[in-house]
């Protein structure tokens, strides 16, 4: 009688392990395949953004090459030796590098000024709303442009006196508004976050984005920094930039996973994919919210969308 080999005895057990149903779970109880799928979606979003940036850079390089080619054709016809051609090419490259450097400096300066102007405009709009609310005034209608004949008639009938009186009254009302309602302090993080929330509620996502970017840069260790990052992503979502919003919501999850804003951020990621016409990918994020934060309010809302 043959005695069975120990390896033959282990084959049924190994087969049962290999073909057992179910997905492999990590130590947190999450499905490894679903985590991998979600990470692939995020990487694909980052890749799409990079491809768009590369396309823009490639277009700029093509324009520079066309400019260099058009400029060099006439000069090449006049060159007599190969050394002159090489020197001219070197000079053109140097000029292109200088122009590129100057262009980058101008773009950086323009972006900084634009950001500062947008921040000041957002602050002034909030201040005007506060003054009008304190005085109980309605926003004035936009002014009507009068023709030259109407302006001349108003000048002949003494309309200038009425205009001066109206201007004096407006100045008095502005002074009273300043006394009754002081402007919010820009250097106060709570006031800045409140200002950003007001802009979001009023449908001004770009103004809110500027205020929130300043908040994140100025107070990175503030107790409400997780909320600020969430609002920053929400501003991009409200502005229709869903790929940017996905990455910003992911930053909330990575940096503040224990925060109550993390499950809401993952829920909004699903909404971003729904807005882009990808319901299957959105469902994946809703399932992750339910699995990772099963007792959160965001999980309750996610269950309603599954």
C-alpha positions as CSV (number, residue, x, y, z in Angstrom):
1,X,0.0,0.0,0.0
2,X,1.4,3.5,-1.1
3,X,1.6,6.2,1.6
4,X,0.4,9.5,0.2
5,X,2.9,12.3,0.0
6,X,2.5,15.2,2.4
7,X,2.5,17.7,-0.5
8,X,-0.5,15.8,-2.0
9,X,-2.4,16.2,1.3
10,X,-1.8,20.0,1.3
11,X,-3.2,20.5,-2.2
12,X,-6.9,20.5,-1.3
13,X,-6.3,23.1,1.5
14,X,-4.3,25.4,-0.9
15,X,-7.1,25.2,-3.5
16,X,-9.7,26.1,-0.9
17,X,-7.7,29.2,0.1
18,X,-7.0,30.3,-3.5
19,X,-10.6,29.9,-4.7
20,X,-12.4,31.2,-1.6
21,X,-15.0,33.9,-2.5
22,X,-14.7,37.5,-1.4
23,X,-12.2,40.3,-1.8
24,X,-9.0,40.8,0.1
25,X,-9.4,43.2,3.0
26,X,-6.6,45.3,4.6
27,X,-6.2,45.8,8.4
28,X,-8.8,48.7,8.3
29,X,-11.4,46.4,6.8
30,X,-11.4,48.2,3.4
31,X,-11.5,46.4,0.1
32,X,-8.1,46.6,-1.6
33,X,-9.5,46.5,-5.1
34,X,-11.9,49.4,-4.4
35,X,-9.2,51.4,-2.8
36,X,-7.0,50.8,-5.8
37,X,-9.9,51.8,-8.1
38,X,-10.4,55.0,-6.3
39,X,-6.8,55.9,-6.3
40,X,-6.7,55.2,-10.1
41,X,-9.6,57.7,-10.5
42,X,-7.7,60.3,-8.6
43,X,-4.5,59.7,-10.6
44,X,-6.4,59.9,-13.8
45,X,-7.8,63.3,-12.8
46,X,-4.3,64.5,-12.0
47,X,-3.1,63.1,-15.3
48,X,-5.8,65.0,-17.2
49,X,-4.8,68.2,-15.5
50,X,-1.2,67.7,-16.4
51,X,-2.0,66.8,-20.0
52,X,-4.0,70.1,-20.3
53,X,-1.0,72.0,-19.0
54,X,1.4,70.1,-21.3
55,X,-0.8,71.0,-24.3
56,X,-0.8,74.7,-23.3
57,X,3.0,74.6,-23.0
58,X,3.4,72.8,-26.3
59,X,1.3,75.5,-28.0
60,X,3.5,78.2,-26.6
61,X,6.6,76.4,-27.8
62,X,5.1,76.0,-31.3
63,X,4.5,79.8,-31.4
64,X,8.1,80.5,-30.4
65,X,9.4,78.2,-33.0
66,X,7.3,79.9,-35.7
67,X,8.5,83.2,-34.6
68,X,12.1,82.0,-34.7
69,X,11.7,80.4,-38.0
70,X,10.1,83.4,-39.6
71,X,12.8,85.7,-38.3
72,X,15.6,83.5,-39.3
73,X,14.7,82.8,-42.9
74,X,15.5,86.2,-44.2
75,X,18.8,86.4,-42.3
76,X,19.9,82.9,-43.3
77,X,19.7,83.9,-47.0
78,X,22.3,86.6,-46.3
79,X,24.7,84.5,-44.3
80,X,27.8,83.3,-46.2
81,X,29.4,80.9,-43.8
82,X,28.4,78.2,-41.3
83,X,29.9,80.1,-38.4
84,X,27.6,83.1,-39.0
85,X,24.6,80.7,-38.9
86,X,25.7,79.2,-35.7
87,X,26.3,82.6,-34.1
88,X,22.9,83.8,-35.1
89,X,21.2,80.7,-33.7
90,X,22.9,81.2,-30.4
91,X,21.9,84.8,-30.3
92,X,18.3,83.9,-31.0
93,X,18.3,81.3,-28.3
94,X,19.6,83.9,-25.8
95,X,17.0,86.4,-26.8
96,X,14.2,83.8,-26.4
97,X,15.5,82.8,-23.0
98,X,15.5,86.5,-21.9
99,X,12.0,87.1,-23.3
100,X,10.7,84.0,-21.5
101,X,12.2,85.1,-18.3
102,X,10.7,88.5,-18.6
103,X,7.3,87.0,-19.5
104,X,7.4,84.7,-16.5
105,X,8.1,87.7,-14.2
106,X,5.3,89.7,-15.7
107,X,2.9,86.9,-15.4
108,X,3.8,86.3,-11.7
109,X,3.5,90.0,-11.0
110,X,0.1,90.2,-12.8
111,X,-1.2,87.2,-10.9
112,X,-0.1,88.6,-7.5
113,X,-1.8,92.0,-8.3
114,X,-4.9,90.2,-9.6
115,X,-5.2,88.2,-6.4
116,X,-4.7,91.2,-4.2
117,X,-7.3,93.2,-6.3
118,X,-9.8,90.4,-6.0
119,X,-9.3,90.2,-2.3
120,X,-9.8,93.9,-1.9
121,X,-12.9,93.8,-4.1
122,X,-14.4,91.0,-2.1
123,X,-13.8,92.9,1.2
124,X,-15.3,96.1,-0.2
125,X,-18.4,94.2,-1.4
126,X,-18.9,92.7,2.0
127,X,-18.4,96.1,3.6
128,X,-21.0,97.7,1.3
129,X,-23.5,94.9,2.0
130,X,-22.9,95.4,5.8
131,X,-23.4,99.2,5.5
132,X,-26.6,98.8,3.5
133,X,-28.0,96.2,5.9
134,X,-27.3,98.4,9.0
135,X,-29.1,101.4,7.4
136,X,-31.9,99.3,6.0
137,X,-31.3,100.5,2.5
138,X,-31.9,98.6,-0.8
139,X,-29.1,98.3,-3.3
140,X,-29.3,101.2,-5.7
141,X,-30.2,100.5,-9.4
142,X,-27.5,100.9,-12.0
143,X,-27.1,104.5,-13.3
144,X,-28.6,105.4,-16.7
145,X,-26.3,107.1,-19.2
146,X,-28.0,110.4,-20.2
147,X,-27.6,111.8,-23.7
148,X,-26.0,115.2,-24.4
149,X,-29.4,116.9,-24.9
150,X,-30.8,115.6,-21.6
151,X,-27.6,116.6,-19.8
152,X,-27.9,120.2,-21.3
153,X,-31.5,120.5,-20.3
154,X,-30.7,119.4,-16.7
155,X,-28.0,122.0,-16.6
156,X,-30.3,124.8,-17.8
157,X,-33.1,123.9,-15.3
158,X,-30.8,124.0,-12.3
159,X,-30.4,120.2,-12.0
160,X,-26.8,120.8,-10.8
161,X,-28.1,122.0,-7.4
162,X,-30.2,118.9,-7.0
163,X,-27.3,116.7,-8.0
164,X,-25.0,118.4,-5.4
165,X,-27.7,118.0,-2.7
166,X,-28.0,114.3,-3.6
167,X,-24.2,113.9,-3.5
168,X,-24.1,115.6,0.0
169,X,-26.9,113.3,1.2
170,X,-25.1,110.2,-0.1
171,X,-21.9,111.4,1.7
172,X,-23.8,111.9,4.9
173,X,-25.3,108.4,4.6
174,X,-21.9,106.9,3.9
175,X,-20.4,108.5,7.0
176,X,-23.3,107.3,9.1
177,X,-22.9,103.8,7.8
178,X,-19.2,103.8,8.7
179,X,-20.0,104.8,12.3
180,X,-22.9,102.4,12.7
181,X,-21.2,99.3,11.2
182,X,-17.4,99.1,11.3
183,X,-15.6,97.1,8.5
184,X,-14.5,93.6,9.3
185,X,-10.9,93.1,10.2
186,X,-8.9,91.5,7.4
187,X,-6.3,90.1,9.9
188,X,-8.9,88.2,11.9
189,X,-9.2,84.5,10.7
190,X,-12.7,84.1,12.0
191,X,-13.8,87.2,10.1
192,X,-12.0,86.0,6.9
193,X,-13.8,82.6,7.1
194,X,-17.1,84.3,7.7
195,X,-16.5,86.5,4.7
196,X,-15.8,83.5,2.5
197,X,-19.0,81.8,3.7
198,X,-21.0,84.9,2.8
199,X,-19.5,84.9,-0.7
200,X,-20.3,81.2,-1.2
201,X,-23.9,81.8,-0.1
202,X,-24.2,84.9,-2.4
203,X,-23.0,82.9,-5.4
204,X,-19.6,84.5,-5.7
205,X,-17.2,81.4,-5.7
206,X,-14.2,83.2,-7.1
207,X,-14.3,85.9,-4.4
208,X,-14.6,83.2,-1.8
209,X,-11.7,81.2,-3.3
210,X,-9.4,84.2,-3.0
211,X,-10.3,84.8,0.7
212,X,-9.9,81.1,1.5
213,X,-6.5,80.8,-0.3
214,X,-5.3,83.8,1.9
215,X,-6.7,82.0,5.0
216,X,-4.9,78.7,4.2
217,X,-1.6,80.5,3.5
218,X,-1.8,82.8,6.5
219,X,-3.2,80.5,9.2
220,X,-2.2,76.9,8.3
221,X,-2.4,75.8,11.9
222,X,-5.8,77.3,12.7
223,X,-8.3,75.0,14.4
224,X,-10.7,75.5,11.5
225,X,-8.2,74.8,8.8
226,X,-10.0,71.6,7.7
227,X,-13.2,73.6,7.2
228,X,-11.3,76.2,5.2
229,X,-9.8,73.6,2.9
230,X,-13.3,72.0,2.4
231,X,-14.7,75.5,1.6
232,X,-11.8,76.0,-0.8
233,X,-12.7,72.9,-2.7
234,X,-16.4,73.8,-2.5
235,X,-15.6,77.1,-4.3
236,X,-14.1,75.2,-7.2
237,X,-17.1,72.9,-7.3
238,X,-19.6,75.8,-7.4
239,X,-17.5,77.4,-10.2
240,X,-17.9,74.2,-12.3
241,X,-14.2,73.1,-12.1
242,X,-15.0,69.6,-11.0
243,X,-11.5,68.1,-11.6
244,X,-9.9,70.8,-9.5
245,X,-12.5,70.2,-6.8
246,X,-11.9,66.4,-6.7
247,X,-8.2,67.0,-5.9
248,X,-8.9,69.7,-3.3
249,X,-11.5,67.4,-1.6
250,X,-8.8,64.7,-1.6
251,X,-6.5,67.0,0.2
252,X,-9.1,67.4,3.0
253,X,-9.2,63.6,3.3
254,X,-5.4,63.2,3.3
255,X,-4.6,66.0,5.7
256,X,-7.7,65.7,8.0
257,X,-9.0,62.2,7.9
258,X,-10.2,62.3,11.5
259,X,-12.1,65.6,10.9
260,X,-15.9,65.6,10.5
261,X,-15.2,67.3,7.1
262,X,-13.5,64.3,5.7
263,X,-16.6,62.2,5.0
264,X,-18.3,65.2,3.5
265,X,-15.3,65.7,1.2
266,X,-15.5,62.2,-0.1
267,X,-19.2,62.5,-0.7
268,X,-18.6,65.7,-2.7
269,X,-16.0,63.8,-4.8
270,X,-18.8,61.5,-5.8
271,X,-20.9,64.5,-6.8
272,X,-18.0,65.8,-8.9
273,X,-18.0,62.5,-10.9
274,X,-21.8,62.6,-11.2
275,X,-21.5,66.1,-12.7
276,X,-19.0,64.8,-15.2
277,X,-21.4,62.0,-16.3
278,X,-19.7,59.2,-14.5
279,X,-22.3,57.6,-12.1
280,X,-20.4,54.3,-11.7
281,X,-17.3,56.1,-10.4
282,X,-19.5,58.3,-8.2
283,X,-21.1,55.2,-6.7
284,X,-17.6,53.9,-5.7
285,X,-17.0,57.1,-3.5
286,X,-20.5,56.8,-1.9
287,X,-19.7,53.2,-1.0
288,X,-16.4,54.2,0.6
289,X,-18.1,56.9,2.7
290,X,-20.5,54.3,4.1
291,X,-17.7,51.8,4.8
292,X,-15.2,54.2,6.3
293,X,-17.5,56.5,8.2
294,X,-20.7,54.4,8.7
295,X,-22.1,56.5,11.6
296,X,-21.6,59.9,10.0
297,X,-24.3,62.1,8.5
298,X,-22.5,62.0,5.2
299,X,-22.8,58.2,5.2
300,X,-26.6,58.5,5.8
301,X,-26.8,60.8,2.7
302,X,-24.5,58.5,0.7
303,X,-26.8,55.5,1.4
304,X,-29.7,57.5,-0.1
305,X,-27.7,57.8,-3.3
306,X,-26.8,54.2,-3.7
